[in-house]
Amino acid sequence: MTVDTGRASRQRAAKVAGFAYLLSLPFVIYAHFGISARLVVTGDAAATARNIVAHERLFRVGIVCNLLYAAGVFVLLAALHVILKRVDENLSLVAACGRLVYAVVWVVMTLNLFTVLRLLKGPDFARVLGAEQTPVLARIFLSGFDGYYVALLFYGLGATVSSYLWFKSHFIPRALAATSVISSLFCAACTLVFLILPDVTKVVNLWWFDSPMAVFEIATSLWLLFKGLRTHEGTQARAV
């Protein structure tokens, strides 16, 4: 592979990475705020069950949105690996694995939503479990998205490694890469503490965990999509 061919391949991967993140993000935002927030009634499993049954198609749209988001994460991690393996192949693989765990857990959590529909729509479950118990069991499966914080730990660690590689590579502005390192490490640290000490949310709001990281990942994606990689690849990058 020639140097020019390698650079062209990385530039294409940069566009794909930026596009994949920015395109998939609206799907998960809509699934959470536009669908789940509308259908799920906090503290009322019966009302939640009625909403889901009454708006089954909307609920299924939410499932598809979550799957499209997971697909976007798969594309993102592959594109980033193509770029960052130029800097350090082993660390790039570690970063990709962190996002891979996140994406796989997200798919598993989404599969729980099909179980929710099966419980609420299947007459056999209501007959065996009872009309009052079925919504409660469905709500438990719906709460599978608590696994998000397990997945977020891996994503935060993977994002920290990839942000370090961005900083090392000079492919994007180092100030942007440095702030991405800090925000990603902060996310991973807060999530780890939260898994051990849930009461930490009295000090640090859950929204603070991943919001800074998301802001800088959006900024990085915009840079990759519209600016591409800087031609100066840094002295630390290996020759192709």
C-alpha positions, 0 to 999 in steps of 0.5 A: 500500500502506498503512502498516498493510498493509505492517506486517501483510505484514512480520509475516507474513513474519517468522513465515514466516522463523522457521518456515522456518529452524527447520523445515528445520534438522532435515532437514539435521541428520538427513541429516548425522548420522543418515544420512551419518555412518552410511553413509559410512566414512572412508577406505574407499570400498568399505565406503561403497559397500556401505552405500549399496547395502544401505541405498538407501532410507535414502540416498534419504531423505537426498537428500530431506532435503537438498532440503527443507533447500534449499527452506527456505533459498529460503523463508527468503531470500524472507521476509527480503527482504520484511522487510529491503527496508524498511530498505535494498532494495539491501542486502537484495537482496545478502543474499538473493543470498548465501543464494541462491548457498548454496541453489543450490550445496546443490541441485547437491551433492545432485544428486551423490548421484543420480550416486553411486547411478547409479554403484553400481547401474548394471551398465555402470559396473562393467563398464567401470570395474571393481568396484574403481574404481567405488566410488572414483569414487562416493566422489569424487561423494559428496565433493561436499559439500566444496563446502559451504565454498564455499557457506558463504562466500556464506551468511556474507556474506549473513547478515552483511549481513542481520544489519546490516539487523536492527541498523539496523532495530530490528525485533529486539533490537539486542544479538541483531542485533549478535552475529549480525553478529559471528558471521556475519562470523567465519564468512565470514572463517574460510571464506575463510581456509580456502579459501586455507589449509586448514591453518588447521583446526589453529588453528580447528576446522571446527565453529567456523566456522558454529556461532556463526552458527547459534546466533544464527540459531536465536535470531533465528528463535525471536524472529521466530516467537514475538515477531514484529517490534518495532513501532518500525521505526527512523528509518532505515527508509523510509516505505512 
